[in-house]
Amino acid sequence: MASDRQVARRVAIACIVIALAYLSYKIYDVILQVFAAILVSLALHALAEPFARLTRFPERYAVFPVALLVFGGLGLALYLFGATIQVQVAQLLDELPAAWGAFEQRFHLEGLGDDLLKRAEAAAPSSDTLLSAVQGLTSNVFQVVLGVFLVVVGGIYFAVSPDLYRRMFLSLWPSSERESVDHRLATVSEDLRHFLKAQLIAMVVVGVLTFVGLTIVGVPSALALALFAGLAEFVPMIGPVMAAAPAVLIALTMGMDTGLWTLLVFVVVQQAESNIITPLLQQRMVSLPPAVTLFAVVAFGNIFGALGVVLATPLTVLAFAAFKGSRPGAGES
């Protein structure tokens, strides 16, 4: 029978666990930002390795020129194409209400939008939470910019001294378990790096193919729609549907044939991505079952809001990689 001291110890441990869980829930947005910064650091570190080999630059300091090239290149692209993208996005936002109205009129669905909104509100009042999160994300530009800045700067710090932060994390564990935890961290890191490489290439390919296809079909604002499609590719299954919807709506205003051709463009691009591009890129990556991916996006979105939707897939990869690393004999050849 357990002594009073053992009972008190177990109660104290349970209270600490509950307190930590409650604290984590209260600062989940900070935890997600830290995780996003770790993803940025993994991406920068993956790019720094070949840069260091080519230039014989110390790998630790190669992160700085790589970060300068990456973010400088993004800034230059925004400077060169930002005006065009801004005009096309503004045009897209202006055209979407008219496109939805034309869609309702063409298929005799007048008032469908209002009816769907009322039904959604009646069936799922919790959708107000997601709506509020989206409105907060779009209205408070300062917080968004600050969050991106923290993620980027934090990612650079993590990438410069990964061993320092790994040792800090390992110091939280008993010395007898540190080797096992270190092995698990290596497994998680490797799988996340493969995921990021595959996802980045897939996003670029989807964006380029979508731009080419929409340009051939003659859909307006092809660059903005293709950029949206490429970014939405980071959220599997749900992202491509969200990217296709505005393009098809706008295309329908130009005629049924254009709408069908536009839909065909997205179907062909997604089939190429899912059956050709992704299998080639993800040979060494954790294979996530489609059902798990779908419900992970829904679950993380309901719990953490918009940021949870964006990070749902890498968080699921993290969970699968950690489980794989924890199995007996994992990592043995």
TORZAKOL-690094 format. One record per residue (C-alpha): residue in one letter; x, z, y; residue number from 1. Coordinates in nm, 3 decimals, padded with zeros to 5 digits. Example, Ala and Ser with C-alpha at 12.3 -4.5 7.8 and 13.67 -1.06 7.14 Angstrom:
<sites>
[a; [01.230; 00.780; -00.450]; 1] [s; [01.367; 00.714; -00.106]; 2] 
</sites>
This chain:
<sites>
[m; [00.000; 00.000; 00.000]; 1] [a; [00.135; -00.096; 00.339]; 2] [s; [00.265; 00.182; 00.558]; 3] [d; [00.135; 00.250; 00.907]; 4] [r; [00.454; 00.099; 01.051]; 5] [q; [00.405; -00.227; 00.859]; 6] [v; [00.041; -00.248; 00.971]; 7] [a; [00.142; -00.186; 01.332]; 8] [r; [00.412; -00.451; 01.302]; 9] [r; [00.168; -00.709; 01.166]; 10] [v; [-00.084; -00.630; 01.439]; 11] [a; [00.187; -00.663; 01.703]; 12] [i; [00.295; -01.001; 01.562]; 13] [a; [-00.065; -01.121; 01.556]; 14] [c; [-00.113; -01.012; 01.918]; 15] [i; [00.205; -01.193; 02.022]; 16] [v; [00.096; -01.511; 01.842]; 17] [i; [-00.248; -01.498; 02.006]; 18] [a; [-00.092; -01.435; 02.348]; 19] [l; [00.149; -01.727; 02.304]; 20] [a; [-00.135; -01.953; 02.193]; 21] [y; [-00.342; -01.854; 02.496]; 22] [l; [-00.046; -01.906; 02.730]; 23] [s; [00.024; -02.248; 02.575]; 24] [y; [-00.337; -02.347; 02.629]; 25] [k; [-00.324; -02.241; 02.994]; 26] [i; [-00.009; -02.444; 03.063]; 27] [y; [-00.075; -02.731; 02.822]; 28] [d; [-00.028; -02.983; 03.105]; 29] [v; [00.328; -02.857; 03.161]; 30] [i; [00.396; -02.869; 02.786]; 31] [l; [00.273; -03.230; 02.773]; 32] [q; [00.495; -03.318; 03.070]; 33] [v; [00.792; -03.164; 02.889]; 34] [f; [00.708; -03.370; 02.580]; 35] [a; [00.680; -03.685; 02.795]; 36] [a; [01.020; -03.604; 02.948]; 37] [i; [01.164; -03.571; 02.596]; 38] [l; [01.027; -03.918; 02.515]; 39] [v; [01.194; -04.055; 02.829]; 40] [s; [01.523; -03.888; 02.728]; 41] [l; [01.504; -04.037; 02.378]; 42] [a; [01.445; -04.383; 02.525]; 43] [l; [01.734; -04.347; 02.771]; 44] [h; [01.963; -04.212; 02.501]; 45] [a; [01.874; -04.501; 02.271]; 46] [l; [01.967; -04.746; 02.548]; 47] [a; [02.280; -04.553; 02.643]; 48] [e; [02.433; -04.581; 02.295]; 49] [p; [02.479; -04.962; 02.292]; 50] [f; [02.575; -04.953; 02.663]; 51] [a; [02.851; -04.701; 02.584]; 52] [r; [02.978; -04.915; 02.293]; 53] [l; [02.991; -05.230; 02.507]; 54] [t; [03.151; -05.069; 02.813]; 55] [r; [03.348; -04.791; 02.637]; 56] [f; [03.183; -04.554; 02.879]; 57] [p; [03.142; -04.193; 02.760]; 58] [e; [02.799; -04.178; 02.600]; 59] [r; [02.705; -03.859; 02.782]; 60] [y; [02.758; -04.020; 03.122]; 61] [a; [02.629; -04.362; 03.019]; 62] [v; [02.279; -04.224; 03.073]; 63] [f; [02.322; -04.244; 03.451]; 64] [p; [02.399; -04.618; 03.481]; 65] [v; [02.137; -04.693; 03.215]; 66] [a; [01.876; -04.492; 03.407]; 67] [l; [01.980; -04.669; 03.727]; 68] [l; [01.946; -05.009; 03.560]; 69] [v; [01.608; -04.925; 03.404]; 70] [f; [01.439; -04.763; 03.701]; 71] [g; [01.616; -04.988; 03.949]; 72] [g; [01.496; -05.288; 03.751]; 73] [l; [01.140; -05.154; 03.752]; 74] [g; [01.162; -05.096; 04.126]; 75] [l; [01.295; -05.448; 04.182]; 76] [a; [01.016; -05.594; 03.968]; 77] [l; [00.758; -05.399; 04.167]; 78] [y; [00.916; -05.521; 04.490]; 79] [l; [00.915; -05.886; 04.377]; 80] [f; [00.578; -05.890; 04.204]; 81] [g; [00.413; -05.582; 04.352]; 82] [a; [00.230; -05.775; 04.624]; 83] [t; [00.096; -06.027; 04.371]; 84] [i; [-00.009; -05.752; 04.131]; 85] [q; [-00.172; -05.553; 04.411]; 86] [v; [-00.371; -05.854; 04.528]; 87] [q; [-00.480; -05.937; 04.174]; 88] [v; [-00.576; -05.577; 04.096]; 89] [a; [-00.781; -05.558; 04.417]; 90] [q; [-00.943; -05.890; 04.331]; 91] [l; [-01.008; -05.765; 03.978]; 92] [l; [-01.178; -05.448; 04.105]; 93] [d; [-01.391; -05.656; 04.342]; 94] [e; [-01.495; -05.898; 04.069]; 95] [l; [-01.579; -05.649; 03.794]; 96] [p; [-01.916; -05.527; 03.936]; 97] [a; [-02.032; -05.886; 03.987]; 98] [a; [-01.905; -05.978; 03.641]; 99] [w; [-02.103; -05.692; 03.485]; 100] [g; [-02.414; -05.797; 03.677]; 101] [a; [-02.371; -06.156; 03.558]; 102] [f; [-02.328; -06.032; 03.202]; 103] [e; [-02.651; -05.833; 03.220]; 104] [q; [-02.837; -06.128; 03.373]; 105] [r; [-02.703; -06.381; 03.123]; 106] [f; [-02.812; -06.175; 02.824]; 107] [h; [-03.127; -06.035; 02.991]; 108] [l; [-02.990; -05.682; 02.990]; 109] [e; [-03.076; -05.586; 03.348]; 110] [g; [-03.041; -05.212; 03.399]; 111] [l; [-02.835; -05.171; 03.081]; 112] [g; [-02.552; -05.000; 03.266]; 113] [d; [-02.777; -04.736; 03.421]; 114] [d; [-02.958; -04.684; 03.092]; 115] [l; [-02.632; -04.642; 02.900]; 116] [l; [-02.502; -04.400; 03.158]; 117] [k; [-02.818; -04.189; 03.138]; 118] [r; [-02.812; -04.192; 02.758]; 119] [a; [-02.444; -04.096; 02.754]; 120] [e; [-02.501; -03.810; 02.993]; 121] [a; [-02.799; -03.687; 02.789]; 122] [a; [-02.625; -03.719; 02.454]; 123] [a; [-02.282; -03.593; 02.554]; 124] [p; [-02.275; -03.369; 02.861]; 125] [s; [-01.912; -03.290; 02.784]; 126] [s; [-01.823; -03.638; 02.908]; 127] [d; [-01.833; -03.487; 03.255]; 128] [t; [-01.503; -03.320; 03.169]; 129] [l; [-01.337; -03.654; 03.097]; 130] [l; [-01.495; -03.810; 03.406]; 131] [s; [-01.366; -03.526; 03.621]; 132] [a; [-01.020; -03.564; 03.470]; 133] [v; [-01.014; -03.937; 03.543]; 134] [q; [-01.141; -03.883; 03.898]; 135] [g; [-00.882; -03.613; 03.955]; 136] [l; [-00.609; -03.839; 03.821]; 137] [t; [-00.702; -04.128; 04.048]; 138] [s; [-00.789; -03.928; 04.359]; 139] [n; [-00.489; -03.695; 04.375]; 140] [v; [-00.206; -03.942; 04.413]; 141] [f; [00.042; -03.673; 04.508]; 142] [q; [00.004; -03.487; 04.179]; 143] [v; [00.039; -03.809; 03.981]; 144] [v; [00.356; -03.908; 04.167]; 145] [l; [00.495; -03.556; 04.132]; 146] [g; [00.418; -03.554; 03.759]; 147] [v; [00.593; -03.889; 03.707]; 148] [f; [00.891; -03.767; 03.910]; 149] [l; [00.920; -03.450; 03.702]; 150] [v; [00.895; -03.644; 03.377]; 151] [v; [01.162; -03.896; 03.483]; 152] [v; [01.406; -03.638; 03.624]; 153] [g; [01.346; -03.403; 03.331]; 154] [g; [01.403; -03.692; 03.090]; 155] [i; [01.737; -03.770; 03.257]; 156] [y; [01.844; -03.404; 03.233]; 157] [f; [01.746; -03.390; 02.864]; 158] [a; [01.930; -03.718; 02.794]; 159] [v; [02.251; -03.605; 02.967]; 160] [s; [02.288; -03.280; 02.769]; 161] [p; [02.076; -03.304; 02.452]; 162] [d; [02.306; -03.071; 02.257]; 163] [l; [02.261; -02.794; 02.514]; 164] [y; [01.882; -02.797; 02.485]; 165] [r; [01.897; -02.832; 02.107]; 166] [r; [02.118; -02.522; 02.083]; 167] [m; [01.881; -02.333; 02.315]; 168] [f; [01.589; -02.424; 02.089]; 169] [l; [01.779; -02.334; 01.771]; 170] [s; [01.872; -01.995; 01.918]; 171] [l; [01.505; -01.900; 01.894]; 172] [w; [01.525; -01.912; 01.514]; 173] [p; [01.701; -01.677; 01.269]; 174] [s; [02.052; -01.792; 01.182]; 175] [s; [01.951; -01.844; 00.818]; 176] [e; [01.690; -02.103; 00.921]; 177] [r; [01.880; -02.290; 01.193]; 178] [e; [02.032; -02.551; 00.963]; 179] [s; [01.690; -02.642; 00.822]; 180] [v; [01.533; -02.651; 01.170]; 181] [d; [01.822; -02.863; 01.301]; 182] [h; [01.768; -03.111; 01.018]; 183] [r; [01.398; -03.125; 01.100]; 184] [l; [01.476; -03.185; 01.468]; 185] [a; [01.703; -03.475; 01.373]; 186] [t; [01.427; -03.626; 01.161]; 187] [v; [01.168; -03.590; 01.438]; 188] [s; [01.407; -03.734; 01.698]; 189] [e; [01.492; -04.036; 01.483]; 190] [d; [01.128; -04.116; 01.408]; 191] [l; [01.026; -04.082; 01.773]; 192] [r; [01.309; -04.313; 01.879]; 193] [h; [01.200; -04.578; 01.629]; 194] [f; [00.842; -04.538; 01.751]; 195] [l; [00.942; -04.584; 02.115]; 196] [k; [01.153; -04.891; 02.041]; 197] [a; [00.874; -05.053; 01.843]; 198] [q; [00.607; -04.961; 02.097]; 199] [l; [00.803; -05.089; 02.396]; 200] [i; [00.873; -05.425; 02.232]; 201] [a; [00.510; -05.455; 02.122]; 202] [m; [00.387; -05.378; 02.475]; 203] [v; [00.612; -05.644; 02.628]; 204] [v; [00.517; -05.906; 02.367]; 205] [v; [00.143; -05.832; 02.403]; 206] [g; [00.166; -05.850; 02.783]; 207] [v; [00.352; -06.182; 02.779]; 208] [l; [00.127; -06.343; 02.516]; 209] [t; [-00.186; -06.222; 02.699]; 210] [f; [-00.059; -06.364; 03.030]; 211] [v; [00.020; -06.700; 02.870]; 212] [g; [-00.317; -06.715; 02.695]; 213] [l; [-00.524; -06.614; 03.000]; 214] [t; [-00.330; -06.857; 03.219]; 215] [i; [-00.404; -07.143; 02.978]; 216] [v; [-00.773; -07.048; 02.964]; 217] [g; [-00.782; -07.024; 03.343]; 218] [v; [-00.898; -06.666; 03.387]; 219] [p; [-00.834; -06.528; 03.738]; 220] [s; [-00.598; -06.233; 03.792]; 221] [a; [-00.416; -06.317; 03.469]; 222] [l; [-00.104; -06.122; 03.569]; 223] [a; [-00.297; -05.800; 03.644]; 224] [l; [-00.502; -05.832; 03.325]; 225] [a; [-00.189; -05.897; 03.118]; 226] [l; [-00.013; -05.598; 03.276]; 227] [f; [-00.312; -05.381; 03.189]; 228] [a; [-00.314; -05.517; 02.833]; 229] [g; [00.056; -05.441; 02.790]; 230] [l; [00.022; -05.085; 02.919]; 231] [a; [-00.296; -05.024; 02.717]; 232] [e; [-00.108; -05.122; 02.401]; 233] [f; [00.056; -04.777; 02.411]; 234] [v; [-00.283; -04.632; 02.311]; 235] [p; [-00.355; -04.793; 01.972]; 236] [m; [-00.698; -04.927; 01.871]; 237] [i; [-00.878; -04.798; 02.181]; 238] [g; [-00.634; -04.943; 02.436]; 239] [p; [-00.669; -05.310; 02.330]; 240] [v; [-01.050; -05.286; 02.346]; 241] [m; [-01.033; -05.137; 02.694]; 242] [a; [-00.793; -05.412; 02.801]; 243] [a; [-01.011; -05.692; 02.665]; 244] [a; [-01.338; -05.576; 02.822]; 245] [p; [-01.266; -05.658; 03.192]; 246] [a; [-01.104; -05.991; 03.104]; 247] [v; [-01.401; -06.104; 02.896]; 248] [l; [-01.649; -05.989; 03.162]; 249] [i; [-01.472; -06.188; 03.433]; 250] [a; [-01.437; -06.490; 03.206]; 251] [l; [-01.812; -06.487; 03.135]; 252] [t; [-01.878; -06.545; 03.505]; 253] [m; [-01.700; -06.878; 03.461]; 254] [g; [-01.912; -06.978; 03.164]; 255] [m; [-01.981; -06.886; 02.803]; 256] [d; [-01.703; -07.114; 02.676]; 257] [t; [-01.444; -06.943; 02.896]; 258] [g; [-01.565; -06.603; 02.783]; 259] [l; [-01.535; -06.699; 02.417]; 260] [w; [-01.190; -06.850; 02.468]; 261] [t; [-01.078; -06.532; 02.646]; 262] [l; [-01.210; -06.319; 02.363]; 263] [l; [-01.025; -06.544; 02.119]; 264] [v; [-00.701; -06.493; 02.316]; 265] [f; [-00.727; -06.115; 02.275]; 266] [v; [-00.823; -06.142; 01.907]; 267] [v; [-00.528; -06.372; 01.833]; 268] [v; [-00.283; -06.155; 02.028]; 269] [q; [-00.401; -05.837; 01.855]; 270] [q; [-00.391; -06.002; 01.512]; 271] [a; [-00.036; -06.121; 01.580]; 272] [e; [00.058; -05.773; 01.703]; 273] [s; [-00.095; -05.584; 01.410]; 274] [n; [00.000; -05.825; 01.128]; 275] [i; [00.333; -05.969; 01.244]; 276] [i; [00.495; -05.782; 01.532]; 277] [t; [00.422; -05.420; 01.440]; 278] [p; [00.513; -05.449; 01.065]; 279] [l; [00.847; -05.605; 01.159]; 280] [l; [00.921; -05.339; 01.421]; 281] [q; [00.798; -05.033; 01.234]; 282] [q; [00.978; -05.075; 00.903]; 283] [r; [01.176; -04.756; 00.967]; 284] [m; [00.904; -04.576; 01.158]; 285] [v; [00.650; -04.320; 01.039]; 286] [s; [00.352; -04.515; 00.906]; 287] [l; [00.034; -04.367; 01.053]; 288] [p; [-00.295; -04.440; 00.875]; 289] [p; [-00.538; -04.616; 01.114]; 290] [a; [-00.807; -04.349; 01.071]; 291] [v; [-00.558; -04.075; 01.154]; 292] [t; [-00.444; -04.263; 01.464]; 293] [l; [-00.799; -04.324; 01.585]; 294] [f; [-00.917; -03.965; 01.545]; 295] [a; [-00.589; -03.833; 01.687]; 296] [v; [-00.654; -04.029; 02.008]; 297] [v; [-01.011; -03.895; 02.024]; 298] [a; [-00.907; -03.537; 01.944]; 299] [f; [-00.614; -03.519; 02.186]; 300] [g; [-00.827; -03.688; 02.453]; 301] [n; [-01.103; -03.430; 02.417]; 302] [i; [-00.857; -03.141; 02.422]; 303] [f; [-00.603; -03.252; 02.683]; 304] [g; [-00.783; -03.523; 02.880]; 305] [a; [-00.626; -03.850; 02.996]; 306] [l; [-00.267; -03.736; 02.935]; 307] [g; [-00.363; -03.640; 02.582]; 308] [v; [-00.496; -03.991; 02.518]; 309] [v; [-00.168; -04.145; 02.639]; 310] [l; [00.050; -03.911; 02.432]; 311] [a; [-00.176; -03.894; 02.125]; 312] [t; [00.024; -04.138; 01.913]; 313] [p; [00.372; -03.993; 01.979]; 314] [l; [00.229; -03.643; 01.923]; 315] [t; [00.091; -03.760; 01.588]; 316] [v; [00.427; -03.918; 01.502]; 317] [l; [00.585; -03.583; 01.591]; 318] [a; [00.350; -03.399; 01.356]; 319] [f; [00.408; -03.644; 01.069]; 320] [a; [00.785; -03.641; 01.118]; 321] [a; [00.794; -03.261; 01.129]; 322] [f; [00.590; -03.244; 00.808]; 323] [k; [00.817; -03.500; 00.643]; 324] [g; [01.123; -03.303; 00.747]; 325] [s; [00.974; -02.979; 00.613]; 326] [r; [00.912; -03.106; 00.261]; 327] [p; [01.153; -02.988; -00.009]; 328] [g; [01.432; -03.240; -00.053]; 329] [a; [01.340; -03.436; 00.261]; 330] [g; [01.626; -03.637; 00.396]; 331] [e; [01.811; -03.641; 00.060]; 332] [s; [01.911; -03.979; -00.072]; 333] 
</sites>
